[in-house]
Amino acid sequence: MKAKLKILLPRLAIPLWLLSLLGLDLLFRGTYGYVGGKGAWTAEPLIFTALWLLLFAGLVLLLPRWGGRTVMLTLTVLSCLLCVVHAVMFHLFGNFFGFADLLYAGDGAAFFSFQYLQMRRLLLLGVLLALAAGILAAIVLPKHRKERTAVRRRVIAGLAALVLSVGGLFWMNRSLSVELVVDDTMRWEIVRDEKVQEGTPEQLAYSEFKNPNLCLPLTGLWQYTARDLWKTFGSDDSQARLRTLEELNAWAEARPPHADNALTGALKGKNLVMIMVESLDTWMLREDVTPNLCALRDQSVDLIHHYTPLYLNAGTFATEFCSMTGIIPPISGVSTDAYVENALPAALPQLFAREGYRTDSFHAAYGSIYNRAAIHRHLGFGAYHDFVDLGMQDYMLDSQLLNGFRKMVTKELPFFSFIITYSGHGPYTEALGNIAAPHLEQARALAAASGVQAPAETWEQYVRALAHVMETDDFIGGFMERLEAEGLADDTVVIVYGDHYCKYLTDTDFLLELKGAENRNLLCNTPLFIWSRDLEPRKLETYTSTVDLFPTVCNLFGLDADLRCFVGSDVFSGEGGFAYWRDGSVCDENGYLDGAQTGSLTPEQQALLGRAKANLERSWNSFRYDWFSVRDPLLPE
């Protein structure tokens, strides 16, 4: 028996390896088939995967034994790694991995916790079996026979596999690609009109390749990886850039100027403090947990239907950039260099600097995180202040931000200070026990009295999340007291908003129940309120998202941005009134619409989905193609 296995296993090395890769792809797509509406046995991903496996087989046949083993081991490990990364990213963010996420991976790693490594057990078993099968196949891969006939057959088979696979991949790519309609005024608004935009929903999704949750189930692991890599780092179409810039110019010129309203310039000349609070969520605003935040909210214009979509999986950076620039950061087609090279003359710090303001930003983390110091200077901030500048002994404790209060305010000039808190960060475990410790006993008592029920691990995370936000609340209270004591409160506006929902609570089902949300997108409902003694406190029912904050600030302070160049809406203008996500989904006063929905839509719903998609594409392209390097987004003097 052993002798037969010794003869048989080498002959089966390549088939065993290929079957393990195919099985893993099938298992992964079967596990997440509900995401993109495609099952494991859908034709397109099966064909793509078979063609890629044929290409891999050709490489192994043509390379020497050591080269073949290297290919087998490398692709096995890569396949397993992709499955794990996709699964973990989907669990955390509700989106599969895209190579654009690598732009922020080094910084995100600073907040890594093994608590986040959660995936389906069956998929984990499949990954381990595929890894074992791949290693075994590489070990038993036989040496190539040196007889002339054997060499000729191997080379012919390998070349045939390469030719067939490359040809097949080219054909599949052509068959799924369609030319997108480029009519300027109606390009995306009528994308669902078959008379204008040809192609099936699958062809449109593949051609745009913007939504990982649609594209991965449609193409399989290997084609998705290759096309996403090319879309993110390899595509450079100068003609597409020129055409897109023309479309953006025509779109802006066709829009009416922003109309003045009752609050236009109402806060002109006032100081502004924007506080972006880490992981601030709606359920945290309880008077017994966050009394200072609640008191400030109740004295503010409170946008109760505000959403902070995860435009990027790096949610903090995405919200930070969008709120400062009015631009939704693209999910592909840009490098990190763009954030310090592309023209951003209408970023809030630059607009305020032109009005004679001192502009500075403050965050406990080093400026190298997300390249924040360099990006902030490019946005127009005069300086970025980290925990050393702020005199903090423990950079994780928001209450110690008050040590730098004197740097945040000035009486000599009007000031714009942008403060990013830290203490809300996860993981909510003993790993960050220094944040929770001052408040943990009180948080346990408040959680017990709340009536909230959860499994033990989730309950502990919930308790610690409360303790973390209580630390931030101490900073908010202390900051407002200092403003009052310094005689600055009457002349200062404070805007508080979350960078994303409390995603570090890893039990998504618990969060959905806690917030009463129907799906993961709706978890993004987060606090946003604007405090000023010149504004009447009220609850604002308008549906908004992060992209609306920039034009709202411009309107309130009478800044000279040409708002025709931005897709967001001033919340006091009576325009906009809807939030939208990078998958094209929309929420307004009439409810939630899934961006992938195609049937049973009224004309009004179709128009709303089209408008959301138009806004996403235009905002992405304005940054991707550096629009403001050729168009001035400022109002003429």
VEXDREN-2710 file (C-alpha; in Angstrom, 1 decimal):
% VEXDREN-2710
k/r/px/py/pz
1/MET/0.0/0.0/0.0
2/LYS/2.8/2.4/0.9
3/ALA/4.6/1.6/-2.3
4/LYS/1.4/2.4/-4.3
5/LEU/1.0/5.7/-2.5
6/LYS/4.6/6.6/-3.1
7/ILE/4.0/6.1/-6.8
8/LEU/0.5/7.6/-6.9
9/LEU/0.9/10.8/-4.8
10/PRO/3.5/12.5/-7.0
11/ARG/1.3/11.9/-10.0
12/LEU/-1.6/13.5/-8.2
13/ALA/0.4/16.5/-6.8
14/ILE/-0.9/19.1/-9.3
15/PRO/-4.5/17.8/-9.4
16/LEU/-4.6/17.7/-5.6
17/TRP/-3.3/21.3/-5.4
18/LEU/-5.7/22.6/-8.0
19/LEU/-8.6/20.9/-6.3
20/SER/-7.7/22.4/-3.0
21/LEU/-7.7/25.9/-4.5
22/LEU/-10.9/25.3/-6.3
23/GLY/-12.6/23.9/-3.2
24/LEU/-11.5/26.9/-1.1
25/ASP/-12.9/29.3/-3.7
26/LEU/-16.2/27.4/-3.8
27/LEU/-16.4/27.2/0.0
28/PHE/-15.7/30.9/0.4
29/ARG/-18.3/32.0/-2.2
30/GLY/-20.8/29.6/-0.9
31/THR/-20.3/30.9/2.6
32/TYR/-20.9/34.5/1.5
33/GLY/-23.3/33.8/-1.4
34/TYR/-26.0/35.9/0.3
35/VAL/-23.8/39.0/0.0
36/GLY/-23.7/39.4/-3.8
37/GLY/-26.6/37.2/-4.6
38/LYS/-24.4/34.6/-6.3
39/GLY/-24.1/31.0/-5.3
40/ALA/-20.9/28.8/-5.3
41/TRP/-21.9/27.3/-8.6
42/THR/-22.5/30.5/-10.5
43/ALA/-21.0/30.3/-14.0
44/GLU/-18.9/33.5/-14.2
45/PRO/-16.8/33.0/-11.1
46/LEU/-16.4/29.3/-11.8
47/ILE/-15.1/30.0/-15.3
48/PHE/-12.8/32.7/-14.0
49/THR/-11.4/30.5/-11.3
50/ALA/-10.9/27.5/-13.6
51/LEU/-9.0/29.7/-16.1
52/TRP/-6.7/31.0/-13.3
53/LEU/-6.1/27.5/-12.1
54/LEU/-5.2/26.4/-15.6
55/LEU/-2.7/29.3/-15.8
56/PHE/-1.2/28.2/-12.4
57/ALA/-0.9/24.6/-13.7
58/GLY/0.9/25.9/-16.8
59/LEU/3.4/27.7/-14.7
60/VAL/4.2/24.7/-12.5
61/LEU/4.6/22.5/-15.6
62/LEU/7.1/24.9/-17.2
63/LEU/9.2/25.8/-14.2
64/PRO/11.8/23.6/-12.7
65/ARG/10.8/21.6/-9.7
66/TRP/11.9/24.2/-7.1
67/GLY/10.1/26.9/-9.1
68/GLY/7.0/24.8/-9.2
69/ARG/7.1/24.2/-5.5
70/THR/7.6/27.9/-4.9
71/VAL/4.6/28.7/-7.0
72/MET/2.4/26.1/-5.3
73/LEU/3.3/27.2/-1.8
74/THR/3.0/30.9/-2.5
75/LEU/-0.4/30.6/-4.2
76/THR/-1.7/28.3/-1.5
77/VAL/-0.7/30.6/1.3
78/LEU/-2.0/33.6/-0.7
79/SER/-5.3/31.9/-1.3
80/CYS/-5.8/31.0/2.4
81/LEU/-4.7/34.5/3.4
82/LEU/-7.2/36.2/1.1
83/CYS/-10.0/34.1/2.5
84/VAL/-9.1/35.0/6.0
85/VAL/-8.6/38.7/5.3
86/HIS/-11.9/38.9/3.3
87/ALA/-13.8/37.1/6.1
88/VAL/-12.4/39.3/8.9
89/MET/-12.9/42.5/6.9
90/PHE/-16.5/41.6/6.2
91/HIS/-17.1/40.8/9.8
92/LEU/-15.7/44.1/11.0
93/PHE/-16.9/46.5/8.2
94/GLY/-19.5/44.7/6.2
95/ASN/-17.2/45.0/3.1
96/PHE/-14.7/42.6/1.5
97/PHE/-11.1/43.6/1.3
98/GLY/-9.9/45.8/-1.5
99/PHE/-6.3/46.8/-2.3
100/ALA/-7.1/50.4/-1.5
101/ASP/-7.3/49.3/2.1
102/LEU/-3.6/48.6/2.0
103/LEU/-3.0/52.3/1.8
104/TYR/-4.0/52.5/5.5
105/ALA/-3.1/49.0/6.7
106/GLY/0.1/50.0/8.5
107/ASP/-1.8/52.5/10.6
108/GLY/-4.8/50.3/11.2
109/ALA/-2.4/47.6/12.5
110/ALA/-1.7/49.8/15.5
111/PHE/-5.2/49.1/16.7
112/PHE/-5.2/45.4/15.9
113/SER/-6.6/42.9/18.3
114/PHE/-7.0/39.1/18.0
115/GLN/-10.6/39.8/19.1
116/TYR/-11.3/40.9/15.6
117/LEU/-10.2/37.6/14.0
118/GLN/-13.7/36.1/13.7
119/MET/-14.8/33.9/10.8
120/ARG/-17.2/31.0/10.1
121/ARG/-15.9/27.8/11.5
122/LEU/-16.5/25.8/8.3
123/LEU/-14.5/28.3/6.3
124/LEU/-11.7/28.2/8.8
125/LEU/-11.6/24.4/8.5
126/GLY/-11.6/24.8/4.7
127/VAL/-8.6/27.2/4.9
128/LEU/-6.7/24.7/7.1
129/LEU/-7.4/21.8/4.8
130/ALA/-6.4/23.8/1.7
131/LEU/-3.2/24.8/3.4
132/ALA/-2.4/21.3/4.4
133/ALA/-3.3/19.9/0.9
134/GLY/-1.2/22.6/-0.8
135/ILE/1.9/21.9/1.4
136/LEU/1.5/18.2/0.8
137/ALA/1.2/18.6/-3.0
138/ALA/4.3/20.8/-3.1
139/ILE/6.3/18.3/-1.1
140/VAL/5.4/15.3/-3.3
141/LEU/5.7/17.2/-6.6
142/PRO/8.0/14.9/-8.6
143/LYS/11.1/15.9/-10.4
144/HIS/10.7/16.5/-14.1
145/ARG/11.6/13.6/-16.4
146/LYS/14.5/14.4/-18.6
147/GLU/13.7/12.2/-21.6
148/ARG/13.2/14.3/-24.7
149/THR/9.7/13.1/-25.3
150/ALA/8.7/13.8/-21.7
151/VAL/10.2/17.3/-21.8
152/ARG/8.4/18.0/-25.1
153/ARG/5.0/16.9/-23.7
154/ARG/5.5/18.9/-20.5
155/VAL/6.4/22.1/-22.4
156/ILE/3.6/21.7/-24.9
157/ALA/1.1/21.0/-22.1
158/GLY/2.4/24.0/-20.1
159/LEU/2.3/26.4/-23.0
160/ALA/-1.2/25.2/-24.1
161/ALA/-2.4/25.8/-20.5
162/LEU/-1.0/29.3/-20.5
163/VAL/-2.4/30.2/-24.0
164/LEU/-5.8/28.8/-23.2
165/SER/-6.0/30.4/-19.8
166/VAL/-4.8/33.9/-21.0
167/GLY/-7.1/33.7/-24.0
168/GLY/-10.0/32.6/-21.9
169/LEU/-9.4/35.3/-19.3
170/PHE/-9.3/37.9/-22.1
171/TRP/-12.5/36.7/-23.5
172/MET/-14.3/36.6/-20.2
173/ASN/-13.1/40.1/-19.4
174/ARG/-14.4/41.4/-22.7
175/SER/-17.7/39.6/-22.3
176/LEU/-18.4/41.2/-18.9
177/SER/-17.1/44.7/-19.9
178/VAL/-19.4/47.3/-21.3
179/GLU/-18.7/51.0/-22.2
180/LEU/-20.4/53.2/-19.6
181/VAL/-22.6/55.9/-20.8
182/VAL/-20.7/59.2/-20.8
183/ASP/-23.6/61.7/-21.5
184/ASP/-22.7/64.4/-18.9
185/THR/-26.0/65.5/-17.5
186/MET/-27.6/62.1/-17.2
187/ARG/-24.7/59.7/-17.0
188/TRP/-25.6/58.1/-13.6
189/GLU/-29.1/59.4/-13.1
190/ILE/-30.4/57.1/-15.9
191/VAL/-27.9/54.3/-15.5
192/ARG/-30.8/51.9/-14.9
193/ASP/-32.5/52.9/-18.2
194/GLU/-31.8/50.1/-20.6
195/LYS/-32.4/52.4/-23.6
196/VAL/-29.4/54.5/-22.6
197/GLN/-27.1/52.2/-20.7
198/GLU/-26.6/48.8/-22.3
199/GLY/-25.5/45.8/-20.3
200/THR/-26.7/43.5/-17.5
201/PRO/-26.3/44.4/-13.8
202/GLU/-23.4/42.0/-13.7
203/GLN/-21.7/43.8/-16.6
204/LEU/-22.2/47.2/-15.0
205/ALA/-20.8/46.0/-11.7
206/TYR/-17.8/44.4/-13.4
207/SER/-17.1/47.4/-15.6
208/GLU/-17.2/49.9/-12.7
209/PHE/-15.6/47.5/-10.2
210/LYS/-16.4/49.8/-7.3
211/ASN/-18.3/47.5/-5.0
212/PRO/-16.3/44.6/-3.5
213/ASN/-19.5/43.0/-2.2
214/LEU/-20.8/42.6/-5.7
215/CYS/-17.6/42.1/-7.6
216/LEU/-16.0/39.3/-5.5
217/PRO/-19.0/36.9/-5.7
218/LEU/-19.2/37.7/-9.4
219/THR/-15.6/37.0/-10.3
220/GLY/-14.2/34.6/-7.7
221/LEU/-11.1/35.1/-5.5
222/TRP/-8.4/35.2/-8.2
223/GLN/-10.1/37.3/-10.8
224/TYR/-11.3/39.7/-8.2
225/THR/-7.7/40.0/-6.8
226/ALA/-6.1/40.6/-10.2
227/ARG/-8.7/43.1/-11.4
228/ASP/-8.9/45.0/-8.1
229/LEU/-5.0/45.2/-8.0
230/TRP/-5.0/46.6/-11.5
231/LYS/-7.9/49.0/-10.8
232/THR/-6.2/50.3/-7.7
233/PHE/-2.6/50.7/-8.8
234/GLY/-2.3/49.9/-12.6
235/SER/-5.0/51.8/-14.5
236/ASP/-3.9/55.1/-16.1
237/ASP/-6.2/56.3/-18.8
238/SER/-5.3/59.9/-19.7
239/GLN/-8.2/60.1/-22.2
240/ALA/-10.6/59.0/-19.4
241/ARG/-9.2/61.7/-17.2
242/LEU/-9.7/64.4/-19.8
243/ARG/-13.2/63.2/-20.5
244/THR/-14.1/63.0/-16.8
245/LEU/-12.8/66.5/-16.1
246/GLU/-14.9/67.9/-18.9
247/GLU/-17.9/66.1/-17.4
248/LEU/-17.2/67.5/-14.0
249/ASN/-16.8/71.0/-15.3
250/ALA/-20.1/70.8/-17.3
251/TRP/-21.9/69.4/-14.2
252/ALA/-20.7/72.2/-12.0
253/GLU/-21.5/74.9/-14.6
254/ALA/-25.0/73.5/-15.0
255/ARG/-25.8/73.8/-11.3
256/PRO/-27.3/76.9/-9.8
257/PRO/-25.1/78.8/-7.2
258/HIS/-25.8/78.0/-3.6
259/ALA/-28.7/80.2/-2.5
260/ASP/-28.4/82.2/0.7
261/ASN/-30.7/81.2/3.5
262/ALA/-31.6/82.4/7.0
263/LEU/-28.3/81.1/8.4
264/THR/-25.9/82.1/5.7
265/GLY/-23.0/83.9/7.4
266/ALA/-24.8/83.7/10.7
267/LEU/-21.5/82.6/12.5
268/LYS/-19.1/84.6/10.4
269/GLY/-16.0/85.7/12.3
270/LYS/-16.7/83.3/15.2
271/ASN/-14.1/80.8/16.5
272/LEU/-14.7/77.2/15.4
273/VAL/-13.8/74.0/17.2
274/MET/-14.6/70.8/15.4
275/ILE/-14.4/67.7/17.6
276/MET/-14.4/64.4/15.9
277/VAL/-15.0/61.8/18.5
278/GLU/-13.6/58.3/18.1
279/SER/-16.4/55.6/17.9
280/LEU/-19.1/57.9/19.2
281/ASP/-22.5/56.2/18.8
282/THR/-26.1/57.1/19.4
283/TRP/-26.6/54.6/22.2
284/MET/-23.8/56.1/24.2
285/LEU/-25.6/59.4/24.6
286/ARG/-27.3/58.7/27.9
287/GLU/-27.4/61.3/30.7
288/ASP/-26.1/58.8/33.2
289/VAL/-23.2/57.8/31.0
290/THR/-22.2/61.0/29.1
291/PRO/-23.8/63.9/30.9
292/ASN/-21.5/66.5/29.3
293/LEU/-22.1/65.3/25.8
294/CYS/-25.9/65.1/26.4
295/ALA/-26.0/68.6/27.9
296/LEU/-24.1/70.0/24.9
297/ARG/-26.3/68.2/22.5
298/ASP/-29.5/69.5/24.1
299/GLN/-28.2/73.1/23.7
300/SER/-27.3/72.5/20.1
301/VAL/-28.8/72.0/16.6
302/ASP/-29.0/68.3/16.8
303/LEU/-29.0/66.4/13.5
304/ILE/-30.8/63.2/14.6
305/HIS/-30.7/61.5/11.2
306/HIS/-27.0/61.9/10.6
307/TYR/-24.9/59.0/9.1
308/THR/-21.2/58.5/8.9
309/PRO/-20.8/55.9/6.1
310/LEU/-17.6/53.8/6.0
311/TYR/-16.5/55.3/2.7
312/LEU/-13.2/53.5/3.4
313/ASN/-12.6/50.6/5.8
314/ALA/-10.2/53.1/7.4
315/GLY/-13.3/54.9/8.8
316/THR/-11.6/57.5/10.9
317/PHE/-9.5/58.8/8.0
318/ALA/-12.4/58.8/5.6
319/THR/-14.6/60.9/7.9
320/GLU/-11.7/63.2/8.8
321/PHE/-10.9/63.8/5.1
322/CYS/-14.5/64.2/4.0
323/SER/-15.5/66.6/6.7
324/MET/-12.5/68.8/6.0
325/THR/-12.8/68.8/2.2
326/GLY/-16.3/67.9/1.2
327/ILE/-14.8/65.1/-0.9
328/ILE/-15.6/61.4/-0.5
329/PRO/-12.3/59.6/-0.6
330/PRO/-12.2/57.1/-3.5
331/ILE/-12.0/53.4/-2.8
332/SER/-9.7/52.8/-5.7
333/GLY/-7.5/54.6/-8.2
334/VAL/-5.4/56.7/-5.9
335/SER/-2.2/56.4/-3.9
336/THR/-1.5/57.9/-0.5
337/ASP/0.7/60.5/-2.3
338/ALA/-2.5/62.0/-3.7
339/TYR/-3.5/63.2/-0.2
340/VAL/-0.4/65.4/0.0
341/GLU/-0.1/66.3/-3.7
342/ASN/-3.6/66.8/-5.2
343/ALA/-4.9/70.4/-5.1
344/LEU/-7.3/71.1/-2.2
345/PRO/-7.6/74.9/-2.2
346/ALA/-11.1/74.8/-0.7
347/ALA/-10.3/72.6/2.3
348/LEU/-11.8/74.1/5.5
349/PRO/-8.4/75.0/7.0
350/GLN/-7.4/77.0/3.9
351/LEU/-10.8/78.7/3.7
352/PHE/-10.5/79.8/7.3
353/ALA/-6.9/80.8/6.9
354/ARG/-7.9/83.2/4.1
355/GLU/-10.3/84.8/6.6
356/GLY/-7.4/85.5/9.0
357/TYR/-7.9/82.5/11.3
358/ARG/-5.3/80.6/13.1
359/THR/-5.8/76.9/12.0
360/ASP/-4.4/74.0/14.0
361/SER/-5.2/70.3/14.5
362/PHE/-4.9/68.2/17.6
363/HIS/-4.7/64.5/18.2
364/ALA/-2.9/62.3/20.7
365/ALA/-1.4/60.0/18.1
366/TYR/1.9/60.6/16.3
367/GLY/1.6/62.6/13.1
368/SER/2.9/59.6/11.1
369/ILE/-0.3/57.7/11.7
370/TYR/-2.3/57.9/8.4
371/ASN/0.5/60.4/7.5
372/ARG/-1.8/62.8/9.3
373/ALA/0.7/65.6/10.0
374/ALA/1.7/65.9/6.4
375/ILE/-1.9/65.6/5.2
376/HIS/-3.1/68.2/7.7
377/ARG/-0.4/70.7/6.5
378/HIS/-1.5/70.1/2.9
379/LEU/-5.1/70.8/3.9
380/GLY/-4.0/74.1/5.3
381/PHE/-3.5/73.6/9.0
382/GLY/-0.7/75.6/10.5
383/ALA/0.4/72.9/12.8
384/TYR/-0.4/69.3/13.9
385/HIS/-0.1/68.8/17.7
386/ASP/0.4/65.3/19.1
387/PHE/0.4/64.1/22.7
388/VAL/3.9/65.4/23.3
389/ASP/3.0/68.9/22.1
390/LEU/-0.2/68.7/24.3
391/GLY/1.7/67.6/27.4
392/MET/-0.2/64.3/27.9
393/GLN/1.3/61.7/30.1
394/ASP/-1.0/59.0/28.8
395/TYR/-1.9/59.6/25.1
396/MET/-4.9/57.3/25.3
397/LEU/-6.8/59.4/27.9
398/ASP/-8.8/62.1/26.3
399/SER/-9.2/64.0/29.6
400/GLN/-5.5/64.8/29.3
401/LEU/-6.1/66.7/26.0
402/LEU/-7.0/69.5/28.4
403/ASN/-3.3/69.9/29.2
404/GLY/-3.0/71.5/25.7
405/PHE/-6.0/73.8/26.0
406/ARG/-3.9/76.9/25.7
407/LYS/-2.7/75.7/22.3
408/MET/-6.3/75.0/21.1
409/VAL/-7.6/78.6/21.7
410/THR/-6.3/82.1/21.3
411/LYS/-7.7/85.5/22.1
412/GLU/-5.5/87.4/19.6
413/LEU/-6.9/85.9/16.4
414/PRO/-10.1/84.0/15.5
415/PHE/-9.2/80.3/15.6
416/PHE/-10.2/77.1/13.9
417/SER/-9.2/74.1/15.9
418/PHE/-9.8/70.5/14.8
419/ILE/-9.6/68.0/17.6
420/ILE/-9.7/64.2/17.2
421/THR/-10.2/62.2/20.3
422/TYR/-8.7/58.8/21.1
423/SER/-10.3/57.1/24.1
424/GLY/-13.2/55.6/22.2
425/HIS/-10.8/53.2/20.4
426/GLY/-11.2/49.5/20.7
427/PRO/-10.5/46.7/21.4
428/TYR/-12.7/46.8/24.4
429/THR/-10.6/44.5/26.4
430/GLU/-8.0/44.6/29.2
431/ALA/-5.5/45.5/26.4
432/LEU/-6.8/49.1/26.7
433/GLY/-7.5/48.8/30.4
434/ASN/-5.8/52.1/31.1
435/ILE/-8.7/53.9/29.3
436/ALA/-11.5/52.0/31.0
437/ALA/-10.0/51.8/34.5
438/PRO/-11.1/55.3/35.9
439/HIS/-14.7/54.6/34.9
440/LEU/-15.0/50.8/34.8
441/GLU/-16.8/50.3/38.2
442/GLN/-19.3/53.0/37.4
443/ALA/-19.8/51.7/33.8
444/ARG/-20.6/48.2/35.2
445/ALA/-23.2/49.6/37.5
446/LEU/-24.8/51.6/34.7
447/ALA/-24.8/48.7/32.3
448/ALA/-26.4/46.4/34.9
449/ALA/-29.1/49.0/35.5
450/SER/-29.8/49.5/31.8
451/GLY/-31.5/46.2/31.2
452/VAL/-29.4/45.4/28.2
453/GLN/-28.8/41.7/27.8
454/ALA/-25.9/40.1/25.9
455/PRO/-23.6/37.0/26.0
456/ALA/-20.7/37.3/28.5
457/GLU/-18.0/38.4/26.0
458/THR/-20.2/40.9/24.3
459/TRP/-21.4/42.2/27.7
460/GLU/-17.8/42.9/28.8
461/GLN/-17.1/44.8/25.5
462/TYR/-20.3/46.8/26.0
463/VAL/-19.3/47.7/29.6
464/ARG/-15.8/48.8/28.5
465/ALA/-17.2/50.8/25.5
466/LEU/-19.2/52.8/28.0
467/ALA/-16.1/53.3/30.2
468/HIS/-14.2/54.5/27.2
469/VAL/-16.8/57.1/26.1
470/MET/-17.0/58.3/29.7
471/GLU/-13.4/59.2/29.5
472/THR/-14.1/61.3/26.3
473/ASP/-17.1/62.9/28.1
474/ASP/-14.8/64.1/30.8
475/PHE/-12.8/65.9/28.2
476/ILE/-15.9/67.5/26.6
477/GLY/-17.1/68.8/30.0
478/GLY/-13.7/70.1/30.9
479/PHE/-13.2/71.8/27.5
480/MET/-16.6/73.6/27.7
481/GLU/-15.9/74.7/31.3
482/ARG/-12.5/76.2/30.2
483/LEU/-14.1/78.0/27.2
484/GLU/-16.6/79.6/29.6
485/ALA/-13.9/80.5/32.2
486/GLU/-11.7/82.1/29.5
487/GLY/-14.6/84.2/28.3
488/LEU/-14.5/82.5/24.8
489/ALA/-17.8/80.7/24.9
490/ASP/-19.9/83.5/23.4
491/ASP/-17.7/83.8/20.4
492/THR/-17.0/80.1/19.8
493/VAL/-18.9/77.4/17.8
494/VAL/-18.4/73.8/18.7
495/ILE/-19.3/71.0/16.3
496/VAL/-19.2/67.4/17.7
497/TYR/-19.5/64.4/15.5
498/GLY/-18.4/60.7/15.4
499/ASP/-15.8/59.3/13.0
500/HIS/-17.8/56.1/12.7
501/TYR/-20.3/53.9/14.7
502/CYS/-18.9/51.8/17.5
503/LYS/-17.5/49.1/15.2
504/TYR/-15.1/47.8/17.8
505/LEU/-18.0/46.1/19.4
506/THR/-17.5/42.9/17.5
507/ASP/-21.0/41.3/18.0
508/THR/-22.8/42.8/15.0
509/ASP/-26.2/41.2/15.9
510/PHE/-26.0/42.7/19.3
511/LEU/-25.3/46.2/17.8
512/LEU/-28.2/45.8/15.3
513/GLU/-30.6/45.0/18.2
514/LEU/-29.1/47.7/20.4
515/LYS/-29.6/50.4/17.8
516/GLY/-32.8/49.0/16.2
517/ALA/-31.1/49.0/12.8
518/GLU/-32.3/46.8/9.9
519/ASN/-28.8/46.3/8.4
520/ARG/-25.1/47.2/8.8
521/ASN/-25.4/50.4/6.7
522/LEU/-28.0/51.8/9.1
523/LEU/-25.6/51.2/12.0
524/CYS/-23.8/54.3/10.7
525/ASN/-26.4/56.6/12.3
526/THR/-24.1/58.6/14.6
527/PRO/-24.3/61.9/16.6
528/LEU/-23.7/65.3/15.0
529/PHE/-24.6/68.5/16.7
530/ILE/-23.7/72.2/16.3
531/TRP/-23.4/74.3/19.4
532/SER/-23.4/78.1/19.4
533/ARG/-25.1/80.7/21.5
534/ASP/-26.2/82.3/18.2
535/LEU/-28.1/79.2/17.1
536/GLU/-31.5/78.2/18.6
537/PRO/-31.3/74.7/20.0
538/ARG/-33.5/72.2/18.0
539/LYS/-33.8/68.8/16.6
540/LEU/-33.2/68.8/12.9
541/GLU/-35.1/66.0/11.0
542/THR/-33.1/66.3/7.8
543/TYR/-31.3/63.1/6.6
544/THR/-27.6/63.9/6.3
545/SER/-24.2/62.2/6.0
546/THR/-20.6/63.2/6.4
547/VAL/-20.3/64.9/3.0
548/ASP/-22.9/67.5/4.1
549/LEU/-20.9/68.8/6.9
550/PHE/-18.4/70.8/4.7
551/PRO/-21.0/72.9/2.8
552/THR/-22.9/73.4/6.1
553/VAL/-19.9/75.0/7.7
554/CYS/-19.2/77.0/4.6
555/ASN/-22.7/78.4/4.7
556/LEU/-22.7/79.2/8.4
557/PHE/-19.4/81.0/8.3
558/GLY/-19.9/82.6/4.9
559/LEU/-16.8/81.0/3.5
560/ASP/-15.9/81.5/-0.2
561/ALA/-16.2/77.9/-1.5
562/ASP/-18.1/77.4/-4.8
563/LEU/-20.5/74.8/-3.5
564/ARG/-21.5/73.8/-7.0
565/CYS/-18.2/71.8/-7.1
566/PHE/-19.2/69.6/-4.1
567/VAL/-21.9/66.9/-3.9
568/GLY/-22.9/67.6/-0.3
569/SER/-25.7/69.9/0.7
570/ASP/-25.9/72.6/3.3
571/VAL/-28.3/71.1/5.9
572/PHE/-30.1/74.5/6.2
573/SER/-30.7/74.9/2.5
574/GLY/-33.7/72.6/2.1
575/GLU/-31.7/70.6/-0.5
576/GLY/-30.2/67.1/-0.2
577/GLY/-32.1/65.3/2.5
578/PHE/-30.7/61.8/2.0
579/ALA/-27.7/59.8/3.2
580/TYR/-25.9/57.3/1.0
581/TRP/-23.2/54.6/1.1
582/ARG/-20.4/53.6/-1.2
583/ASP/-22.5/50.6/-2.4
584/GLY/-25.1/53.1/-3.7
585/SER/-27.6/52.4/-0.9
586/VAL/-29.7/55.4/0.2
587/CYS/-31.7/56.4/3.2
588/ASP/-34.1/59.3/3.5
589/GLU/-37.4/60.2/5.2
590/ASN/-39.2/57.5/3.1
591/GLY/-36.9/54.7/4.3
592/TYR/-33.9/52.7/3.1
593/LEU/-33.1/51.6/-0.4
594/ASP/-30.5/48.9/-1.2
595/GLY/-28.1/50.1/-3.9
596/ALA/-28.2/46.6/-5.5
597/GLN/-32.0/46.6/-5.8
598/THR/-33.3/46.7/-9.4
599/GLY/-36.9/45.5/-9.4
600/SER/-40.1/47.0/-7.9
601/LEU/-38.8/50.5/-7.8
602/THR/-40.9/53.6/-8.4
603/PRO/-39.5/56.3/-10.7
604/GLU/-38.8/58.5/-7.6
605/GLN/-36.8/55.7/-6.0
606/GLN/-34.8/55.1/-9.2
607/ALA/-34.0/58.8/-9.4
608/LEU/-32.8/58.8/-5.8
609/LEU/-30.6/55.8/-6.3
610/GLY/-29.2/57.3/-9.5
611/ARG/-28.5/60.6/-7.7
612/ALA/-26.6/58.9/-4.9
613/LYS/-24.5/57.0/-7.4
614/ALA/-23.9/60.2/-9.4
615/ASN/-22.7/61.9/-6.2
616/LEU/-20.4/59.1/-5.3
617/GLU/-18.8/58.9/-8.8
618/ARG/-18.4/62.7/-9.2
619/SER/-16.9/63.1/-5.7
620/TRP/-14.5/60.2/-6.2
621/ASN/-13.5/61.4/-9.6
622/SER/-13.0/65.0/-8.4
623/PHE/-10.1/63.7/-6.2
624/ARG/-9.0/60.7/-8.3
625/TYR/-8.4/63.0/-11.3
626/ASP/-7.2/66.0/-9.3
627/TRP/-10.0/68.2/-10.6
628/PHE/-9.2/71.2/-8.4
629/SER/-5.8/71.5/-10.1
630/VAL/-7.6/72.7/-13.2
631/ARG/-10.7/74.2/-11.8
632/ASP/-10.9/76.9/-9.0
633/PRO/-13.4/75.7/-6.4
634/LEU/-13.5/79.2/-4.9
635/LEU/-16.1/82.0/-5.4
636/PRO/-14.7/85.0/-7.4
637/GLU/-13.8/87.9/-5.1
END
